[in-house]
Amino acid sequence: MTHAELTSKKPIAGRFLSAAALVSLLTVAGHTSAQETVRMQDAIERTLESHPELALWSYRQQDIQALSDAASQRQPVQLSLSVDDAIGTGQYEGGDAMQTTLSARWLLEGKQVQARTDHASAQKQVLSARQRLQLAETTAETATLFVVLLADQERLTLAREALDDERELLRIVERRVDAGRAPATDLVLARTRLTERELALEEYSHRLQAAALRLSAQWGAVNDQLVASGNIHQTPTLDQQAVLTQLNDAPVLGVTLAEADLFTAEGRLSRAEAVTPWAVAAGVRRFEVGGDYALVAELSIPLGGGARNAALNRSLQAREQQSDVSAQARLKQLEVEVRTLLLELEHSQHVIETLNQTILPALGSGREQALQAYERGQLDYLQWDNARQQWLSARERLLDEAEALQLQWIELQRLTGQTTYF
């Protein structure tokens, strides 16, 4: 299986090319970077400290807090001034019979205030859940870019070893052709293979620079000489039961639950605001005739609306049931995704184990035997080259599988909200 085929099945590799990374790649021409070695944990910490999108959460928190403060406030008291029996005719002519009333009126909206406060609290929970999800996404993105850089470093090392090997083998072919023990076509084929290896080395060098740029862009830097420090062949320990237990705390499920609570809170708020609150007014009235004062009071009680309230209650019950079903469906979907990743991890581990214990030792031995047979004239160049290419392809596949395994593990950590990488 080729590298392109393997990377096509990776869960999140290549998914996270941010705008900042693209800008870095476009503006890096002529830029000389200082070589810098970084571990995965260092890269993640730098990203969480300096990633431009994460800085927005502070302002979002301030915004939602201001809305929450506003929701807890009652409607302002209404102050009114009324004048009766003034500027009329007869005994009401002028202002001698005037009555002036100054009163304050306020709404008894305890349930409405509570509903608005609960709604604002649900909005804050959604924001916190989404922030946690983005932190998990950004962490996984950085870890993915780190693994890609680490794998490309290994590929560059393999390309250098293959090039050195081709140079040594070319000398063997030259000696045999000069001695008349091999046809001149062997020399042409060997030189062609050497040129291919030189091109491959150049390609991997460019890929390595691009991978370094993408990773450094995660914390706002531009460095095409970044060096990843780690062991891509390190195999994580799988505990399937522990992973499945962590699903209830998964960030994506947390967002689903928070949004479901907000959906329900919106229904409760609609029901509360649909009810006209009682109103109370109190004030002082002055009678110009005699210059006397009196207290006045008013109580407004809305009547009717029972059918409307019953309909809103049914809507609220439907919302609550819908929220429960949505959360359960998301949990089931998440469980399927996680179980699929666990199967892929097990398969990758099996392939790596088979390559290390069976295929590579056999191909390595066959490679040496093919060289000896070629020198004895028992194999032609193409047969000898085929044995060498199989051994090299197996080493490349081992690296591809190791990279795929690490990316599958990162995706598993992202889904479950964990951050245990290297």
N, C-alpha and C positions, 0 to 999 in steps of 0.2 A: 504494500500500500504506500502511495506517495505521501510526501509531506502535505501537499494540497488537500488530498483526500482525508488525511487525519485531522487537519485543522478545521475542515468543514464540519466535523462533528463536535467540535469543542463548544462548550456551552456559552461562553462569553468572550472568547478570544476575538479580537478585532471589532467588538461591538462598541467599544468606548473610545473612539477617536474624537476627542473634544475639539471645539473650535480653537481653543488656545493651542492645542497641539498642531492643528493645521496651519495656524498663523506662524508658529515657530518653524515648521518645515518650509514654509514659503519664504521666510526672511532670514534663513540661516546661511544663505550663500555667502561665502567669504568669511564666515565667522569661525574663529579659532577658539576652541574650548579647552579648559584645563581638565586633565583626566582626574576623575573623582570616583572613589569606590563607595558604594552604598549597600547596606543590607536592606532586606525587605521591610523590617520594622522601622528603620530610619526613613525609608521612602514613605511609608504610611503615615508616620508622625508628621513629616514635613507637609504631606498633602492635607492632613486634617488641620494643620496650623495655617496654611497659606492658600488653599484652594479657593478661587474667587467666588464660586457659587455658594460655598458654605458660609461666607461672610454675610450673605443676605438673610440668614436665619435670625440674626440679632434684630434686624429691622422688622421682620415678620412677627417676632415675639412682641416687640414694642407695639406694633399695630393691633394685634389681637388683645393685648392687655388693656389698651385704651378702649377698645370696643367692649371689653368685659366690664371695665369701670363704668362706662356709660350705661350698660344694660342694668346695672344694679341700682341706678338712680330712678326715683319716682318722677312722675310728671310734675312739673312745677305748679305751685299753688296759683290759682287765678284770683286776682284782686279786681273787684268791680265796684263802680260808683254809679248809683242810679238816682235820678231826681224825678219825683212825682208831684202832681198838682201844682205846677208852676206855669206862669205866663198864660193863663187862661182867660176866661171871662167871668164876670160877676164876682163871686166870692173867691174865685181862683186867680183873679187878676193880680199881676205882680208876683211877689214871692212870699206874701204873708202866710199863705196856706201850704207852702212847699214842704215836702217830706224828702229828706236826703238820706240815702242808705249806702253805707260803706261796708262791703262784705268780702270775705275770702272763701274760695270754693276749691276743694281738692277731691281727688278721686281715691276711692278705697280699692286699690289695685294690688293687693298683696299677692294674689295668685299670678297676676300678670308679671309682676317684678320677679317672682321666683322662676317663672317659665323663661323669662328673658335671661336671667342669670344662669339657669341650667343650660340654655342654648349656647350662651357664650362660653361656658365651661366645656361643653362638648366640642366647640370650635377649637378651643385651646388643646384639647386632647388629640384632635385630628392633626393639628399643626405639629404637636410633639411626636406623634406617630410617624408623620411624613418626614420629619427631620431625622428621626432614628433610621428610617428606611433609606434616606439619601446618604446618611453616614455609612450604612452598610454597603450601599451601591458604590460609593466613592472609594471606600476601602477595598472592595473587591476589584474595582477598576484598576486601582494602583497595583494591587497584588498581581493582577493579570498582566499588566504591562511589564512588571518586574520579571515575571516568569518568561514572557516572550523575549525580553532582553537577555536573560540568563541562557535560554535555549539557543538564541542566535549566537551568543558567545561560544557555546559548545559546538555549534555548527561551523563557526569560523575556525575553531581549533581542528575539527575533523577535516575541513577543507585544506588547511595547511599541512596536516599529516598526509593527506592523500596526494597533495602536490609534491611533497618531499619523496613520497613513495614512488610516484611516477618518474621523478628525475632519476632515482636510483635504478628503476626498472629500465628506463631509456638507455642507461649506460650498459646494462646487461644485453639489451637488444643490439646496441651498436657493436659490442664485442662479437656477438654471434654472427651478425651480418658481415662484419669485417673479416671474420674467420671463414666465411662461406658456409656457415652451419645453419643459416636462416635466410629466407628470401628478403629482398629489399623492401617488399611490401610491409613486412613486420615493422620496419623502421618508420615508414609513413604512418602506419596505424599508431605506433607508440608516440610519435610526435603530435599526432592529432589528439590523442588522449591527454597528453601533457597540456596542450592549448586549452582543452575543455576544462581541465582542472584549474588553470590560471584564471579563466573566465568565472568559474564557480567561486574562487576565492575573492575575486573582485565584487561579485554579486553579494556575497555574504558580508563583506566589509561595508557595503552601502546599506544593506539591511540592518546591520548592527548600529550604524549611525542613526538611522531613522527610528529604530526602537529606543535608543537612548534619548532622542529628542522627545518622543511621545511620553516617556516616563518623566523626564525632568519638567515637562510642561505641566504636570499634575500639581506642582507647587510653584508655578510661574517662572521657572528657570528655562534657559536655553543652553543645553549642554549635550553635544553629540559625542562626547568622550566619556560618558557615564559608564561605570563598570559595576555590574551587579555581583554581589558576593553571596554565594549560597551553593547548595548542592541540589541540583534539579533531580537527581536520582534518589533523593531521600523519600522514602515511602511513608505516608501517613498511616497511623493506626486507626482502623475502622472498628467502631462499636455501633452496630446498626441500631440496637435498642436505645442506646443513649441519644443517637441522632434523632430517632423518631420521637423520643420524649421531648426533645427541644422544640418540636414543631409548634407547640402551643404558645411559645414565646417568639415566634418568627416575626420579623419586622413587617413583612407584607401582610401577615394575618393581623398584626396589631393595627395597621391602617384600615383593613376591612372592618374590624370590630369598632374602631373609633368612628368610621364613617357611618356604620350602622347605628351607633348611639346618637350621632348627629342627626341622622334621618328621623329617628324617633323623637329627638328633642325638638326638631322643627315641627313635627306633628303636634306635640304638646303645646308649643308656642302658638301655633295657629288656633288650637282649641281655646287656649286661654285668652287670646286677643279677640276671638270671636264673641266673647261674653262681654256685654257692656257693664262696666263696673259701677257699683253704687257711688253716688256723689253726695258730699256733705258740704253745706255752706253755712257760715255764721257771720254775723256782723252787727253793726249798730245803726239805728235809724234815728234821725233828728226831726222833730216836729217843730216847724217854725212858729206855729200857733202855740204859745205857752212856753216855747224854748225847752221842751222836754226831750228825753232820750229813751230809747227802748232797744232791747236785744231782739235780733231776728235770727231764725235758723231755718234750714231747708234740708230735706233728705229726699234724694231721687233714687227710686228703686225701679230697675228695668223689669218689664213683665214679658212673658212669652219666651220664645226661642227654644223651647224644649225639643222640638223636632230637629232643629239645626244642631243643637248640642249632641243629640243622639247620633246624628250622622257623622259628626266630627269624632265622636268616641269610636264609632265603627272604623273610621279611617285610621285612627291611632292604633287600634288593635291590629289592623291589617299591616300597618307599618312595622309594628313590633314583631309580628310573625314573619314578615318579609326579611327583616334584619337577621332574625335567627337562622332562617333558611340560607340567606346569603353567606353568613359566616360559616355555616356547616359545609356549604358547597366549596367555599374557598379552602377550607381545611382539607377536604378530600382531594381537591386538585393539587394542593401543596404536597400532600402525602404521596400522590402518584409521582410528582416531579422528583421528590427526594428518593423514593424507592428506585426510580429509573436511574438516577445518578449513582446510587449505591451499586446497582447491577453493572453500570459502566465502569465504575471504579474497580470492582472485582475482576471484570474482564481485562482491564488494563494491567492490573497487578499480575494476572495469570500470563498475559502476553509477555510482560517484562521478565517474569521468572523463567518462562520457556526460552526466551532469547538468551538470557544470561547463562542458564544451566545447560541448554541443549544445542540451540542453533548456532550461536556464536563460537563455542568451542569446536564444533564440528566443521564450520566454515573456515575457522582459523587454521585448523589442521589441514583441511583441503587446500587452502591457499598455499601453504608451505609445500605440500606434496606436488601441487601444480607447477610451482616454480622449479622444483627439482626435475620434474618430468620435462618441462620445457627446455631446461638446460641440457638434458640428455637427448633432446630431439624427439621425445615420445608424444608431445603435444604441440599443436601449432599455436600461433599467437592468440587467435580468437578463443580457443579453448582455455588457454591460460588466463587471458583477460576476463573471461566469463567467471572463472573461479574467484578472481580478485574482486570483481564488481559485486558478486553475490555477498562476499564478506563485508564490503563497504556498505552496501545497501542495508544489510542487517544491522550494522552499527548506527546508520542513520535512522532506521526504523525504531531502534531502541531509544534513541533520543526523542523521536517524535512521540512515542508512547509515553515516555517519562513526562514530556511537556503536556500531553493530553491529560494524563493522570493528575498533574498539579492543577490544571485549569478546571477539571471536574471537581477536585477537592475545594477549590476556591468558590466555585458555584454552589457547592453544598454548604459551605460556610456562609455564603451570602444569603441563601434561602433560610437557613436556621438562625441567622443573626449572630453567628460565632466569628471569632477572629483568630483562630489558631491556624497559622500557616506554617512557615518554616520554624 
